[in-house]
Amino acid sequence: MERNFIFPDGFLWGSSSSAFQVEGGCRNHDFYDWACKGKIKDGTNPVDAVHFWKYYEQDIVLMQEMHHSMARIGIEWARIEPQCGWFDEEALTHYRKILTKMKQVGIRPMVTLHHFANPLWLVGIGGWTNTTTIGYFQRFTEVAVSYLGDLVDVWLTVNEPSVYAVSAYLFGEFPPGKKNIILAFRVMDTMASAHVAAYKAIHWIYAHKKWGQAKVGIASDPRIFDPYNPHSLLDRLSTWFCDTYFNNYFLDKIYAKHRALDILGINYYSGDKIKFPLQRLRLDNLPIDEIGQSIYPEGFYRVLKRYDALYRLPIYITENGLVEEHDVTRPRYILDHIYQMYRALQDGVDVRAYSYWSTTDNFELVAGIMCRTGLVHVDHNHPERTRTIKTSGKLYGEIAKAGGITEEIVQKYVPDWQV
């Protein structure tokens, strides 16, 4: 059987990054402070990152070489509003240059407003535990969107709110390193209200400026949770708790408020077996990546089917990827996951875009800069952070150009690949 899986005309192909994980040079956010406190596993600091802020033109050229029709980038709140109430017009102008360059080469920008990092002045008043942040985030949104919105096709207000709340306020892995479940839920509630305020503000601005219809969503991070022992009531209840409060709590909260979503962004990575009380174990008999995540393409299909049925919204895949140093597994990983997305599309799921994580190797959160996730290799030892498209990036570029997987692409890159 020939391995041809072609997507509809107009399907968008791209890759993703976040602001603080690639830009470099910004010292006004909490992840820089976190690194200075020695909290990053490999001892690196996002101030060094890969300097997208400086080298964005060559990175956009690489996106173009990989036939991107779309790319997801972030804008950094701490860079745009380094002091409460003072907005840096030079930073906004620089973001306009980045977005203009993308549009000039035919790449549609998807822009994230909040991707984990917070301005230090906001941290000083309690960050997302303080409901005043709702108004501050709305003000930031209004300034940024008014300045940049004519260049942006899709806005994502917040990235992985459940991951942020749990990592920063329950597990203590992200700044500020709290371990308090009440605070974690408070943060999700505040973020949900901030999303709704930002959603309304963006639509008002687009209508007022006659820019057409805005598309506004979030980037959620649904995981597969299966009970460790399906016959154990306690394991099943623990699984229900994880699913309800990690996967769906935030979405259900904003969906209830006039839906407040035009699209649903999905970041898919993996899943867990859940054992009572709330112990997370790896899924059985699956390969893992270099940070221990199970590689589970079938779970991608399950997630897409489920979230299409739950929310009936156009789905954009806003992240999907793995950590791997030598780019051996990534080509097969890409084929496996795009095929599962194709399956879901054939079953009627309204999925319209796929964005691989990440465009270039980046600063991978608390793991640091040495965890490689990109389609493009970055030489961290070179003063100009030299970029080179990896084999996986070449494969992905050919898929994007063809509009899907073809037998010729499979034979060229992973000839023994089977579906």
KEVEX-133083 format. One record per residue (C-alpha): residue number from 1; x, y, z. Coordinates in Angstrom, 3 decimals. Each point is the difference from the previous one (the first is absolute). Example, Ala and Ser with C-alpha at 12.3 -4.5 7.8 and 13.67 -1.06 7.14 Angstrom:
<nodes>
+------+----------+----------+----------+
! resi !        u !        v !        w !
+------+----------+----------+----------+
!    1 !   12.300 !   -4.500 !    7.800 !
!    2 !    1.370 !    3.440 !   -0.660 !
+------+----------+----------+----------+
</nodes>
This chain:
<nodes>
+------+----------+----------+----------+
! resi !        u !        v !        w !
+------+----------+----------+----------+
!    1 !    0.000 !    0.000 !    0.000 !
!    2 !    1.345 !    3.403 !   -0.968 !
!    3 !    0.421 !    2.404 !    2.880 !
!    4 !   -1.753 !    3.139 !   -1.244 !
!    5 !   -1.927 !    2.116 !    2.509 !
!    6 !   -0.818 !    3.390 !   -1.481 !
!    7 !   -1.805 !    2.739 !    1.924 !
!    8 !   -2.629 !    2.392 !   -1.398 !
!    9 !    0.982 !    3.153 !   -1.862 !
!   10 !    0.433 !    2.854 !    2.437 !
!   11 !    1.287 !   -2.150 !    2.855 !
!   12 !    2.719 !    1.965 !    1.794 !
!   13 !    3.473 !   -1.382 !    0.695 !
!   14 !    2.467 !    1.658 !    2.331 !
!   15 !    2.000 !   -0.133 !    3.202 !
!   16 !   -0.039 !    1.703 !    3.385 !
!   17 !    2.114 !    1.877 !    2.501 !
!   18 !   -0.550 !    2.141 !    3.069 !
!   19 !    1.511 !    3.403 !    0.616 !
!   20 !    2.262 !   -0.537 !    3.006 !
!   21 !    1.109 !   -3.439 !   -1.218 !
!   22 !    1.592 !    1.354 !   -3.186 !
!   23 !    0.376 !    3.789 !    0.135 !
!   24 !    2.816 !    0.485 !    2.505 !
!   25 !    1.061 !    3.322 !    1.479 !
!   26 !   -2.938 !    0.630 !    2.364 !
!   27 !    0.687 !    0.206 !    3.735 !
!   28 !   -3.391 !    1.293 !    1.121 !
!   29 !   -1.882 !   -3.290 !    0.403 !
!   30 !   -0.179 !   -2.680 !    2.662 !
!   31 !    1.673 !   -2.805 !   -1.970 !
!   32 !    3.156 !    2.130 !   -0.245 !
!   33 !   -0.177 !    0.503 !    3.756 !
!   34 !   -0.667 !   -3.719 !    0.487 !
!   35 !    3.137 !   -0.858 !   -1.964 !
!   36 !    2.045 !    2.476 !    2.052 !
!   37 !   -1.168 !   -1.883 !    3.105 !
!   38 !    1.496 !   -3.230 !   -1.412 !
!   39 !   -3.333 !   -1.667 !   -0.789 !
!   40 !    0.804 !   -1.068 !   -3.587 !
!   41 !    1.282 !   -3.574 !   -0.229 !
!   42 !    2.868 !    0.611 !   -2.416 !
!   43 !    0.996 !    3.336 !    1.544 !
!   44 !   -0.875 !    2.091 !   -3.072 !
!   45 !   -2.045 !    3.204 !   -0.143 !
!   46 !   -2.709 !    1.113 !   -2.459 !
!   47 !    1.768 !    3.350 !   -0.358 !
!   48 !    2.312 !   -1.924 !   -2.354 !
!   49 !   -2.675 !   -2.184 !   -1.668 !
!   50 !    0.565 !   -0.122 !   -3.787 !
!   51 !   -0.368 !    3.741 !   -0.709 !
!   52 !   -3.041 !   -0.026 !   -2.274 !
!   53 !   -0.367 !    3.680 !    0.947 !
!   54 !    3.218 !    0.643 !   -1.932 !
!   55 !   -0.075 !   -2.734 !   -2.642 !
!   56 !   -3.722 !   -0.091 !   -0.797 !
!   57 !    0.516 !    0.731 !   -3.695 !
!   58 !    2.094 !   -3.117 !   -0.578 !
!   59 !   -2.393 !   -2.086 !    2.082 !
!   60 !   -2.919 !    1.177 !   -2.125 !
!   61 !    1.982 !   -0.900 !   -3.126 !
!   62 !    0.442 !   -3.501 !    1.451 !
!   63 !   -3.762 !   -0.207 !    0.617 !
!   64 !   -0.491 !    0.979 !   -3.619 !
!   65 !    2.467 !   -2.697 !   -1.117 !
!   66 !   -2.089 !   -2.501 !    1.979 !
!   67 !   -3.086 !    1.184 !   -1.916 !
!   68 !   -1.849 !    1.383 !    3.018 !
!   69 !   -3.351 !    1.580 !   -0.747 !
!   70 !   -0.378 !    0.942 !    3.670 !
!   71 !    2.254 !    0.452 !    3.039 !
!   72 !   -0.751 !    0.474 !    3.668 !
!   73 !    2.144 !    2.481 !    1.903 !
!   74 !   -0.367 !    1.758 !    3.336 !
!   75 !    0.279 !    3.592 !    1.121 !
!   76 !    1.559 !    0.652 !    3.401 !
!   77 !   -2.104 !    1.952 !    2.498 !
!   78 !    3.107 !    0.878 !    2.028 !
!   79 !    1.678 !    1.458 !   -3.090 !
!   80 !   -3.015 !    2.031 !   -1.110 !
!   81 !   -0.966 !    1.204 !    3.509 !
!   82 !    3.254 !   -0.112 !    2.007 !
!   83 !   -1.510 !    2.260 !    2.648 !
!   84 !   -3.633 !    0.070 !    1.051 !
!   85 !   -1.839 !    2.404 !   -2.282 !
!   86 !    3.017 !    0.853 !   -2.194 !
!   87 !    0.019 !   -1.559 !   -3.444 !
!   88 !    3.198 !   -0.208 !   -2.030 !
!   89 !   -0.800 !    1.228 !   -3.499 !
!   90 !    3.375 !   -1.206 !   -1.305 !
!   91 !   -0.892 !   -3.549 !    1.014 !
!   92 !   -3.411 !    0.263 !   -1.664 !
!   93 !    1.624 !    1.392 !   -3.143 !
!   94 !    2.458 !   -2.908 !   -0.040 !
!   95 !   -2.871 !   -2.496 !    0.251 !
!   96 !   -1.643 !    1.794 !   -2.938 !
!   97 !    3.170 !   -0.561 !   -2.010 !
!   98 !   -0.061 !   -3.723 !    0.827 !
!   99 !   -3.669 !   -0.390 !   -0.910 !
!  100 !    0.362 !    2.096 !   -3.155 !
!  101 !    2.877 !   -2.194 !   -1.161 !
!  102 !   -2.103 !   -3.112 !    0.560 !
!  103 !   -2.895 !    1.422 !   -2.003 !
!  104 !    2.317 !    1.109 !   -2.804 !
!  105 !    1.147 !   -3.581 !   -0.598 !
!  106 !   -3.512 !   -1.446 !    0.217 !
!  107 !    0.099 !   -1.346 !    3.579 !
!  108 !   -3.147 !    0.704 !    2.012 !
!  109 !    0.850 !    0.943 !    3.605 !
!  110 !   -1.678 !   -1.619 !    2.992 !
!  111 !    0.976 !    2.015 !    3.083 !
!  112 !   -0.051 !   -1.036 !    3.665 !
!  113 !   -0.472 !    2.734 !    2.592 !
!  114 !    1.032 !   -1.954 !    3.101 !
!  115 !    2.316 !   -3.012 !   -0.111 !
!  116 !    1.055 !   -0.688 !    3.622 !
!  117 !    2.297 !    3.013 !    0.629 !
!  118 !   -1.214 !    2.993 !    2.037 !
!  119 !    1.359 !    3.540 !    0.442 !
!  120 !    1.857 !    0.383 !    3.294 !
!  121 !   -2.228 !    2.915 !    1.010 !
!  122 !   -3.018 !   -2.301 !   -0.333 !
!  123 !    1.718 !   -2.670 !    2.080 !
!  124 !    0.487 !    2.625 !    2.695 !
!  125 !   -3.766 !    0.391 !    0.485 !
!  126 !   -0.699 !   -3.749 !    0.068 !
!  127 !   -0.226 !   -0.757 !   -3.720 !
!  128 !   -2.967 !   -2.149 !   -1.001 !
!  129 !   -1.051 !   -0.580 !    3.615 !
!  130 !   -1.093 !    3.661 !    0.051 !
!  131 !   -3.250 !    0.699 !   -1.853 !
!  132 !    1.311 !    3.483 !   -0.841 !
!  133 !    2.045 !   -1.804 !   -2.647 !
!  134 !   -3.188 !   -0.421 !   -2.047 !
!  135 !   -0.113 !    3.733 !   -0.649 !
!  136 !    3.740 !    0.244 !   -0.610 !
!  137 !   -0.130 !   -2.836 !   -2.528 !
!  138 !   -2.947 !    1.619 !   -1.765 !
!  139 !    1.911 !    3.298 !   -0.214 !
!  140 !    3.098 !   -1.765 !   -1.373 !
!  141 !   -2.190 !   -1.818 !   -2.529 !
!  142 !   -1.645 !    3.216 !   -1.151 !
!  143 !    3.351 !    1.747 !   -0.527 !
!  144 !    1.613 !   -2.938 !   -1.801 !
!  145 !   -2.976 !   -0.817 !   -2.204 !
!  146 !   -0.624 !    3.636 !   -0.930 !
!  147 !    3.635 !    0.294 !   -1.096 !
!  148 !    0.414 !   -3.371 !   -1.721 !
!  149 !   -3.427 !   -1.417 !   -0.765 !
!  150 !   -0.164 !    0.940 !   -3.683 !
!  151 !    2.897 !   -2.419 !   -0.544 !
!  152 !   -1.337 !   -2.936 !    2.038 !
!  153 !   -2.301 !   -2.780 !   -1.174 !
!  154 !   -0.541 !   -1.833 !    3.300 !
!  155 !    0.455 !    1.066 !    3.636 !
!  156 !    0.595 !   -2.476 !    2.823 !
!  157 !   -0.578 !    1.724 !    3.324 !
!  158 !    1.701 !   -2.491 !    2.333 !
!  159 !    2.111 !   -3.098 !   -0.503 !
!  160 !   -0.744 !   -3.138 !    2.024 !
!  161 !   -1.676 !    1.667 !    2.985 !
!  162 !   -0.327 !   -3.308 !    1.856 !
!  163 !    3.691 !   -0.793 !   -0.503 !
!  164 !    0.948 !    3.462 !    1.212 !
!  165 !   -2.225 !   -0.154 !    3.090 !
!  166 !    1.108 !   -3.508 !    0.978 !
!  167 !    3.705 !    0.528 !   -0.755 !
!  168 !    0.274 !    3.391 !    1.720 !
!  169 !   -2.441 !   -0.413 !    2.889 !
!  170 !   -0.330 !   -3.734 !    0.740 !
!  171 !    3.213 !   -1.782 !   -1.022 !
!  172 !    2.241 !    3.031 !    0.541 !
!  173 !    1.986 !   -0.554 !   -3.219 !
!  174 !   -0.706 !    3.376 !   -1.646 !
!  175 !    0.387 !    3.348 !    1.739 !
!  176 !   -1.120 !    0.920 !    2.633 !
!  177 !    0.438 !   -3.616 !    1.140 !
!  178 !   -3.109 !   -0.313 !    2.198 !
!  179 !   -1.600 !   -3.261 !    1.111 !
!  180 !   -3.582 !    0.864 !    0.842 !
!  181 !   -2.988 !   -1.533 !   -1.792 !
!  182 !   -2.283 !    2.869 !    1.041 !
!  183 !    2.335 !    2.493 !   -1.669 !
!  184 !    0.179 !   -2.203 !   -3.108 !
!  185 !   -3.782 !    0.130 !   -0.411 !
!  186 !   -0.033 !    3.737 !    0.725 !
!  187 !    2.535 !    0.528 !   -2.783 !
!  188 !   -2.119 !   -1.970 !   -2.476 !
!  189 !   -3.085 !    2.001 !    0.990 !
!  190 !    1.852 !    3.303 !   -0.445 !
!  191 !    1.405 !   -1.096 !   -3.352 !
!  192 !   -3.469 !   -1.072 !   -1.174 !
!  193 !   -1.444 !    3.423 !    0.843 !
!  194 !    2.998 !    1.697 !   -1.640 !
!  195 !   -0.507 !   -2.055 !   -3.154 !
!  196 !   -3.657 !    1.030 !   -0.223 !
!  197 !    0.921 !    3.682 !    0.491 !
!  198 !    2.721 !   -0.261 !   -2.661 !
!  199 !   -2.319 !   -1.860 !   -2.378 !
!  200 !   -2.580 !    2.798 !    0.190 !
!  201 !    2.662 !    2.702 !   -0.338 !
!  202 !    1.520 !   -1.570 !   -3.126 !
!  203 !   -3.366 !   -0.314 !   -1.726 !
!  204 !   -0.893 !    3.591 !    0.921 !
!  205 !    3.295 !    1.307 !   -1.405 !
!  206 !   -0.365 !   -1.908 !   -3.282 !
!  207 !   -3.577 !    1.229 !   -0.429 !
!  208 !    0.923 !    3.600 !    0.912 !
!  209 !    2.955 !    0.043 !   -2.426 !
!  210 !   -1.919 !   -1.912 !   -2.686 !
!  211 !    2.687 !   -2.696 !   -0.234 !
!  212 !   -2.472 !   -2.799 !   -0.660 !
!  213 !   -0.787 !   -2.929 !    2.257 !
!  214 !    2.593 !   -0.915 !    2.618 !
!  215 !    0.721 !   -3.615 !    0.914 !
!  216 !    0.728 !   -0.352 !    3.711 !
!  217 !    0.756 !   -3.143 !    1.989 !
!  218 !    2.286 !   -1.536 !    2.574 !
!  219 !    2.673 !   -2.678 !   -0.262 !
!  220 !   -1.225 !   -2.835 !    2.212 !
!  221 !    2.041 !   -3.067 !    0.959 !
!  222 !   -2.324 !   -3.005 !    0.263 !
!  223 !    1.713 !   -3.216 !    1.038 !
!  224 !   -1.204 !   -3.562 !   -0.175 !
!  225 !   -0.768 !   -1.270 !    3.498 !
!  226 !   -0.759 !   -3.708 !    0.343 !
!  227 !   -0.514 !   -1.856 !    3.293 !
!  228 !    2.965 !   -2.125 !    1.069 !
!  229 !   -2.439 !   -2.785 !    0.842 !
!  230 !   -3.268 !    0.403 !   -1.924 !
!  231 !   -1.704 !   -2.324 !    2.504 !
!  232 !    0.969 !    2.183 !    2.978 !
!  233 !   -2.654 !    2.524 !    1.014 !
!  234 !    2.642 !    2.111 !    1.746 !
!  235 !    2.211 !    0.102 !   -3.100 !
!  236 !   -2.988 !    0.938 !   -2.140 !
!  237 !   -1.012 !    2.782 !    2.399 !
!  238 !    3.575 !    1.317 !    0.043 !
!  239 !    0.027 !   -0.031 !   -3.802 !
!  240 !   -3.306 !    1.889 !   -0.077 !
!  241 !    1.430 !    2.631 !    2.359 !
!  242 !    3.110 !    0.550 !   -2.162 !
!  243 !   -2.054 !    0.205 !   -3.170 !
!  244 !   -2.636 !    2.310 !    1.463 !
!  245 !    2.326 !    2.451 !    1.699 !
!  246 !    3.104 !   -0.087 !   -2.216 !
!  247 !   -1.496 !   -0.499 !   -3.452 !
!  248 !   -3.424 !    1.626 !    0.131 !
!  249 !   -0.402 !    2.319 !    3.004 !
!  250 !    1.299 !    3.105 !   -1.789 !
!  251 !   -1.707 !   -0.756 !   -3.314 !
!  252 !   -3.364 !   -0.696 !    1.630 !
!  253 !    0.266 !    3.225 !    1.982 !
!  254 !    0.537 !    2.247 !   -3.024 !
!  255 !   -2.291 !   -2.023 !   -2.254 !
!  256 !   -2.822 !    0.688 !    2.457 !
!  257 !    0.620 !    3.759 !   -0.317 !
!  258 !   -1.553 !    0.639 !   -3.426 !
!  259 !    2.374 !   -2.647 !   -1.413 !
!  260 !    2.741 !    2.668 !   -0.217 !
!  261 !    1.916 !   -2.108 !   -2.535 !
!  262 !    0.116 !    0.167 !   -3.788 !
!  263 !    2.515 !   -2.817 !   -0.377 !
!  264 !    1.469 !   -2.622 !    2.304 !
!  265 !    3.773 !   -0.255 !    0.037 !
!  266 !    1.271 !   -3.425 !    1.025 !
!  267 !    3.533 !   -0.786 !    1.140 !
!  268 !    0.346 !   -3.766 !   -0.067 !
!  269 !    2.941 !   -1.870 !    1.468 !
!  270 !   -0.836 !   -3.126 !    1.969 !
!  271 !   -2.009 !   -1.622 !    2.777 !
!  272 !    0.211 !   -1.827 !    3.316 !
!  273 !   -1.338 !   -2.943 !    1.931 !
!  274 !   -1.577 !    1.260 !    3.236 !
!  275 !    0.258 !   -2.016 !    3.199 !
!  276 !   -1.791 !    0.922 !    3.222 !
!  277 !    0.285 !    2.524 !    1.501 !
!  278 !    1.528 !    2.158 !   -2.774 !
!  279 !    3.118 !   -1.863 !   -1.057 !
!  280 !    0.998 !    0.503 !   -3.643 !
!  281 !    1.659 !   -2.989 !   -1.686 !
!  282 !    1.223 !   -0.486 !   -3.539 !
!  283 !   -2.240 !   -1.597 !   -2.571 !
!  284 !    0.845 !   -3.647 !   -0.613 !
!  285 !    2.538 !   -1.260 !   -2.547 !
!  286 !    0.559 !    3.287 !   -1.808 !
!  287 !    3.263 !    1.690 !   -0.992 !
!  288 !    0.933 !    3.154 !    1.879 !
!  289 !    1.785 !    3.195 !   -0.973 !
!  290 !    3.019 !    1.473 !    1.769 !
!  291 !   -2.024 !    1.580 !    2.816 !
!  292 !   -1.956 !   -3.198 !    0.651 !
!  293 !   -3.250 !    0.769 !   -1.827 !
!  294 !   -1.754 !   -2.984 !   -1.561 !
!  295 !   -0.306 !    0.248 !   -3.786 !
!  296 !   -3.646 !   -0.840 !   -0.634 !
!  297 !   -1.290 !    1.031 !   -3.458 !
!  298 !   -3.280 !   -1.904 !    0.477 !
!  299 !   -0.708 !    2.333 !    2.914 !
!  300 !    0.052 !    2.926 !   -2.429 !
!  301 !   -2.891 !   -1.563 !   -1.918 !
!  302 !   -1.868 !   -0.612 !    3.260 !
!  303 !    0.463 !    3.595 !    1.124 !
!  304 !   -1.153 !    1.442 !   -3.322 !
!  305 !   -3.112 !   -2.163 !   -0.110 !
!  306 !   -0.905 !    0.803 !    3.569 !
!  307 !    0.528 !    3.775 !   -0.082 !
!  308 !   -1.822 !    0.340 !   -3.291 !
!  309 !   -2.983 !   -1.737 !    1.596 !
!  310 !    0.222 !    2.043 !    3.224 !
!  311 !    0.318 !    3.517 !   -1.380 !
!  312 !   -0.870 !   -0.059 !   -3.703 !
!  313 !    2.552 !    2.647 !   -0.908 !
!  314 !    2.542 !    0.238 !   -2.823 !
!  315 !    3.182 !   -1.613 !    1.337 !
!  316 !    3.486 !    1.369 !   -0.568 !
!  317 !    2.888 !   -2.211 !    1.100 !
!  318 !    2.166 !    2.588 !    1.706 !
!  319 !    2.752 !   -2.343 !    1.264 !
!  320 !    1.108 !   -3.585 !   -0.532 !
!  321 !    3.548 !   -1.257 !    0.355 !
!  322 !    2.680 !   -1.775 !    2.031 !
!  323 !    3.388 !    0.591 !    1.594 !
!  324 !    2.812 !   -1.720 !   -1.887 !
!  325 !    3.660 !    0.873 !   -0.406 !
!  326 !    0.903 !   -1.707 !   -3.276 !
!  327 !   -3.203 !    0.148 !   -2.104 !
!  328 !   -0.244 !   -3.766 !   -0.428 !
!  329 !   -3.562 !   -0.575 !    1.225 !
!  330 !   -1.523 !    3.359 !   -0.988 !
!  331 !   -0.626 !   -0.771 !   -3.728 !
!  332 !   -2.011 !   -3.108 !    0.901 !
!  333 !   -1.716 !    1.894 !    2.836 !
!  334 !   -1.179 !    2.654 !   -2.453 !
!  335 !   -1.353 !   -2.575 !   -2.454 !
!  336 !   -1.774 !   -1.927 !    2.764 !
!  337 !   -1.720 !    3.060 !    1.443 !
!  338 !   -0.980 !    1.549 !   -3.320 !
!  339 !   -1.509 !   -3.322 !   -1.008 !
!  340 !   -2.080 !   -0.120 !    3.201 !
!  341 !   -1.159 !    3.552 !   -0.713 !
!  342 !   -0.953 !   -1.123 !   -3.516 !
!  343 !   -2.028 !   -2.862 !    1.495 !
!  344 !   -1.889 !    2.454 !    2.203 !
!  345 !   -0.635 !    2.314 !   -2.940 !
!  346 !   -1.389 !   -2.912 !   -2.041 !
!  347 !   -2.306 !   -0.752 !    2.922 !
!  348 !   -1.454 !    3.498 !   -0.172 !
!  349 !    2.118 !    1.863 !    2.553 !
!  350 !    0.269 !    3.677 !   -0.975 !
!  351 !    3.775 !    0.358 !    0.238 !
!  352 !    1.368 !    2.840 !   -2.111 !
!  353 !    3.662 !    0.514 !    0.865 !
!  354 !    3.074 !   -1.799 !    1.307 !
!  355 !    2.858 !    1.794 !    1.690 !
!  356 !    3.022 !   -2.041 !    1.062 !
!  357 !    1.821 !    0.839 !    3.259 !
!  358 !    2.412 !    1.530 !   -0.554 !
!  359 !    1.344 !    1.956 !   -2.956 !
!  360 !    3.565 !    0.184 !    1.316 !
!  361 !    1.618 !   -1.592 !    3.011 !
!  362 !   -0.879 !    2.257 !    2.913 !
!  363 !    0.236 !    0.588 !    3.740 !
!  364 !   -2.113 !   -2.899 !    1.201 !
!  365 !   -1.583 !    1.394 !    3.184 !
!  366 !    1.608 !   -1.345 !    3.202 !
!  367 !    2.081 !   -2.573 !   -1.913 !
!  368 !    2.001 !    2.733 !   -1.712 !
!  369 !    1.537 !    0.566 !   -3.379 !
!  370 !    1.577 !   -3.424 !   -0.512 !
!  371 !   -3.356 !   -1.768 !   -0.547 !
!  372 !   -0.472 !    0.008 !   -3.752 !
!  373 !   -3.528 !    0.201 !   -1.381 !
!  374 !    0.447 !    1.830 !   -3.303 !
!  375 !   -0.330 !   -0.695 !   -3.688 !
!  376 !    3.045 !    2.254 !   -0.257 !
!  377 !    3.253 !   -0.740 !    1.848 !
!  378 !    1.583 !    2.914 !    1.861 !
!  379 !    3.715 !   -0.030 !    0.796 !
!  380 !   -0.059 !    1.346 !    3.551 !
!  381 !    3.798 !    0.310 !    0.026 !
!  382 !    0.160 !    2.278 !   -3.034 !
!  383 !   -0.125 !    3.739 !    0.784 !
!  384 !   -2.686 !    0.481 !   -2.683 !
!  385 !   -1.929 !   -3.164 !    0.933 !
!  386 !    0.364 !   -1.507 !   -3.475 !
!  387 !   -3.162 !   -1.686 !   -1.294 !
!  388 !   -0.263 !   -3.157 !   -2.142 !
!  389 !   -3.191 !   -1.719 !   -1.118 !
!  390 !   -0.043 !   -3.559 !    1.362 !
!  391 !   -1.064 !   -3.085 !   -1.931 !
!  392 !   -3.350 !    0.212 !    1.806 !
!  393 !   -0.346 !    3.612 !   -1.154 !
!  394 !    0.648 !   -1.005 !   -3.605 !
!  395 !   -2.556 !   -2.806 !    0.313 !
!  396 !   -2.548 !    2.342 !    1.547 !
!  397 !    0.632 !    2.624 !   -2.673 !
!  398 !   -0.749 !   -2.537 !   -2.719 !
!  399 !   -3.203 !   -1.039 !    1.775 !
!  400 !   -1.050 !    3.646 !    0.237 !
!  401 !    0.781 !    0.549 !   -3.687 !
!  402 !   -1.914 !   -3.124 !   -1.061 !
!  403 !   -2.912 !    0.707 !    2.337 !
!  404 !    0.438 !   -3.316 !    1.772 !
!  405 !    1.924 !   -3.255 !    0.022 !
!  406 !    0.906 !   -1.568 !   -3.348 !
!  407 !    1.593 !   -3.328 !   -0.857 !
!  408 !    2.960 !    1.845 !   -1.518 !
!  409 !    0.633 !    1.883 !    3.274 !
!  410 !   -0.236 !   -3.195 !    2.045 !
!  411 !    2.395 !   -1.864 !   -2.289 !
!  412 !    2.486 !    2.873 !    0.198 !
!  413 !    0.039 !    0.452 !    3.777 !
!  414 !   -1.476 !   -3.009 !    1.873 !
!  415 !   -0.459 !   -2.806 !   -2.542 !
!  416 !   -0.952 !   -2.610 !    2.607 !
!  417 !   -2.779 !    2.147 !    1.475 !
!  418 !   -3.316 !   -1.823 !    0.348 !
!  419 !   -3.471 !    1.204 !    1.025 !
+------+----------+----------+----------+
</nodes>
